[in-house]
Amino acid sequence: MSSSRPRASLSRIVDDLGATLLDLVHGDTESAAGIGGVVIHDPVDAPPLPPYALILGVGLDDPERIAELLGSLRRGAAAALVLRAPVPLTPAVRAAADAANVALLGLSRGVPWAHLAAMLRSLLAEGDVGVAEPESLGGLPSGDLFAVANAVAALLDAPITIEDRNSRVLAFSGRQDEADASRVETILGRQVPERFSRMLSERGVFRELHRSDRPVYIEPLPDSRSGLTMLRVAIAVRAGDQFLGSIWAAVPEPLSEERTEALTEAVKLVALHLLRVRAGADVQRRLRADLLSSALEGGAGARDALERLGLAGRSLVVLAVALRESAADGAIVAQELERVGDALAVHLGAVQPRSAAALVGGVIYGLVPATEDSVVRIATDFLHRVGDRMCPIVGLGPAGRDLAGIVQARAGADRALRVLRERRGAPRIARLADVQVESLVLELRDLAAARGDRPGEALERLIRYDERHRSNLVETLQAWLDAFGDVAIASDALHVPANTFRYRLRRAVEVGDIDLDDPNTRFGLQLQLRVLVPHRGRPN
């Protein structure tokens, strides 16, 4: 779906992210039209390129491979290629870049590619669905935090950052080279470093920031890596009583009265833009969730939903993400789900731009136009990046090649996710093909519970005996069946001597009147233990 919002130009991107993140190494930034999208180069499976794409050459450092990629681009296919600095500017690379009319940009050492992709996403508003007509707030494009940051920096004559409630960098102004090493580190990581957050908390800076409407000065902090930091002045950004974020300026000395007033007045403008960004994100999140839900359900609007998501006619893998059972407050879990869902959307947008992700009914779903193996790698990398504080888990369904296939793929992802929820501990990702038997057992349990099925007489006798005598005959039988009749393995699993285990097994045979030589009996007992006595035969 096309948007009326104008795309950021390459010159705008270099102006906003230059000096700190990106440097123009070769070529012209003025000749390109608005950037059509951000694409990560994959030498094995080359992704489709939108017009005037910004290509991220992750892992691309060989001059011959760089020249080969540039040579494969028709004029107008790409606006720029980003490579990790230092960029190997051989004559062949220069010639290939000139022939394709592609600018070469160098990504500063230490900047994660994911952070660059997220910053570019903020600038380009890539992935917007149903964007309204462009608006203006305070004479600046609505929601354009980078433009706001540069405007505030000009008023204060100092480099600034705009940060959210968790000290994550949302946007920053130019002239960051005039600040100190800690500011550069903050921007590279898109987050105030933990050691500085700790010192600021200990000094009561955040507490003062939350309760004051006036600028708060932060004396230079000791930094073992670069000496003392510069003086900082920060001010809270609020909408009524709601704390939205803050503005931070690195200054050589306290602000004059006029600039203090300018900073105080700028808060109102920043608040309006932050609210617009939040409102736009909420609208986009709801609309994307509705479209994704329609596509997954396969109803009358599924085809239109896929077309609006840009995924029609593609083979899609469905992934389902949830959090393991937690004792945390429901509101906290909901916030964490939203955070994980946004992180998944950013991650998929960086590695597979045509993907879509949204929170639907308490589960985060993703639609990815790639093979199952590729999506497993993408999901594994995602889990590694988000960490395990709330322990997200991912179920994957098979690839769906049409509307009916996508519905089945969603069901498969849900089935794999349920198995992971029932498990205790690792792993945190599973394909349906890998856990299909466990999934079938869980479904049999549901059926048996709905019908009120009970274990057979032999197993019932063992259960009642254990309850009366506080014995372990059912557990002994389960261990023997799991070990295929190997007493040594079974007794070791229960941490009892082999002779003790043999005695218990004989008692189980006697009490239950069981013929363990009959394969049908053994199978029936295994199935009942798994399906009808789940607390003793849980899949693991």
Secondary structure, DSSP 8 states (H G I E B T S, - for coil): ---SS----HHHHHHHHBTTTEEEEES-SSS--S--EEEE--SSS-----TTEEEE-TT---HHHHHHHHHT--TTSEEEEEEESS----HHHHHHHHHHT-EEEEE-TT--HHHHHHHHHHHHTTT-SS-----EETTEETT-HHHHHHHHHHHHTS-EEEEETTSBEEEE-S-GGGS-HHHHHHHHHTB--HHHHHHHHHTTHHHHHHH-SS-EEE---EETTTEE--EEEEEEEEETTEEEEEEEEEESS---HHHHHHHHHHHHHHHHHHHHHHHHHHHHHHHHHHHHHHHHHTSTTHHHHHHHTT-TTS-EEEEEEEE----S-HHHHHHHHHHHHHHHHHHHHHH-TT-EEEEETTEEEEEESS-HHHHHHHHHHHHHHH-SSS-EEEEEEEEE-SHHHHHHHHHHHHHHHHHHHHS-SS-SEEEGGGSHHHHHHHHHHHHHHHHT----HHHHHHHHHHHHHT--HHHHHHHHHHTTT-HHHHHHHHT--HHHHHHHHHHHHHHHT--TT-HHHHHHHHHHHHHT-TTTS---
